[in-house]
């Protein structure tokens, strides 16, 4: 097993830049105090009710995501590199989406295979030829980043549909500031509290041209049974906008209104946390009770902005992901600042052969999967699982991509046995408005709490920690 | 505000109020059932408790016999009974969770805490446990009301939840009075007898008005004076009159805020006028039962008018 790069530099006396204060503090703090603080943090989370729902888990309808009290730290320099790369990546994503729903130049130039787009389940023919206000498709992107050594950050995946987790970024910081004011006093940590302001400004900046100078924004949720409902209500609250369900909205003459105690009120921008499929039963799934009949015609008429746009799921696709370097070069004429993880597209026969021959070393993912479901992690899987997966892969190679098992960086984490290194990733949130791009310094660090585990998804027992970007 | 949000607040307040009232009714039934058998007479306090919550039909349709155990289970815990204390607190919590952004954190913690605490009361072994449970429910409701009163902005959210509380409270007061009046006066029993005394006291106790009665009337418990207190006395916060005073106040605030009046304001005002102009003689002349039946109908029409005007 490769020894992973540790963000703090856990071996010996060495300490990586940015971690000096934390390391000193960890060394001088008795374990009892850490235990006490962890219990306090859990109590705070429980009291505030920051929970998520686990599908198919009847016993615990609402659960807490485990929170680790040891922050993960990035220096100002590291962040600057990341931020530039993120902005570049999301710019390219937007140009790509605008292109595939209009002229399809990148396809005609042969950089991305056509069938990958037009036969993609997330491609929405309804969007073809539609001119969006400001030409922005992905206003809110969550880009998952992993690190393998001091200088290399990889993009693990792009979340361009309805990325979640930002409420944890904000609440984690809130709890840390309450529990460890001294640590904050000793160094300058860039604030994340302005995220809601940045989000609201972004959403207002993409309002339809017909909207007033102070557009009405609302957040559309599938409702309290959705796994991310806490986040939806949290954000609506912080933004000071209405949290609406489909039944609160109605469409009249291609204009969207919400039902209020004072009568119908026009909505200009809908931050929707509802998948395309459910948005409008007249256009998509007719059985959707969560959506708004007629929403798509109002959208097509240019009377409402949906954020993110319909059909952005194509960019989440892990096969499309593998073309991101080409996509960046094609639209921006620049070299990508953030690298992809080396990826084998199983749809290509040579790649498939290689992957099948090396399964025990690889991570294989469904191209349309998310949340850590339906993947194979070669090094930890038993022979039987590998054989079963090989059969699935051979039967539908188009559905899979494969990547080498990465030695994801670790970060010191407070677990039952004390402070120990655990693998982490990072999801920064990139906001693209009609006026500018906004990125709050930091993001959501997810941590695999089991020793050696590489799976950080909350649905698979991962936890989160606060992410500090040093401001000086 | 969103109609659905207002609707959720309205019903959240109603459920909390209903849970408390049911707890009070159970408390009174429990006390009466503990009376010496000579006083208990023929009347079944447990059945009358179910009747007072307006769920007797449902109870019977489930084929249940009214015993202490079955009634406590039905009114306190049963999932079959949408008005059981547990059902009310669960639905209140679902509503609260849905509109969390419209609640203050104190209100949310009050209702979430009440719901979490329910787990400790899954089954009741004995009367001591029952008392502890009923106290728990009453306190939960007090905490909710108190946090709303002390922390909410005086805006539409506050008015809608206030409307929910008072419409439900008026309904409950009327029902308690009606059912008791009906069940508690067996013909052979003389008004003012021993049974009568305990039973009318129990009504007062179930609405926490025992002391108030003595302050106002300075005499022993008499049925018509109890009716006077619960129907017409504006000083008693649970009386129909007092409830309608608050209801009209909240509706006026709403029409002021929204710059528009509607059927809800008119229905409420006409009911309040009737209550203000009525004398005890009027009430008893036409029959207390008839009076209360009509009131319950009007009160529910007001609920519907509010729904049509604001919540739909």
Boltz contact constraints between the chains, C-beta under 6 A:
constraints:
  - contact:
      token1: [A, 224]
      token2: [B, 97]
      max_distance: 6.0
  - contact:
      token1: [A, 224]
      token2: [B, 98]
      max_distance: 6.0
  - contact:
      token1: [A, 233]
      token2: [B, 100]
      max_distance: 6.0
  - contact:
      token1: [A, 233]
      token2: [B, 101]
      max_distance: 6.0
  - contact:
      token1: [A, 236]
      token2: [B, 101]
      max_distance: 6.0
  - contact:
      token1: [A, 237]
      token2: [B, 101]
      max_distance: 6.0
  - contact:
      token1: [A, 242]
      token2: [B, 2]
      max_distance: 6.0
  - contact:
      token1: [A, 243]
      token2: [B, 101]
      max_distance: 6.0
  - contact:
      token1: [A, 248]
      token2: [B, 2]
      max_distance: 6.0
  - contact:
      token1: [A, 248]
      token2: [B, 4]
      max_distance: 6.0
  - contact:
      token1: [A, 259]
      token2: [B, 3]
      max_distance: 6.0
  - contact:
      token1: [A, 260]
      token2: [B, 2]
      max_distance: 6.0
  - contact:
      token1: [A, 260]
      token2: [B, 3]
      max_distance: 6.0
  - contact:
      token1: [A, 261]
      token2: [B, 1]
      max_distance: 6.0
  - contact:
      token1: [A, 261]
      token2: [B, 3]
      max_distance: 6.0
  - contact:
      token1: [A, 261]
      token2: [B, 6]
      max_distance: 6.0
  - contact:
      token1: [A, 261]
      token2: [B, 310]
      max_distance: 6.0
  - contact:
      token1: [A, 262]
      token2: [B, 258]
      max_distance: 6.0
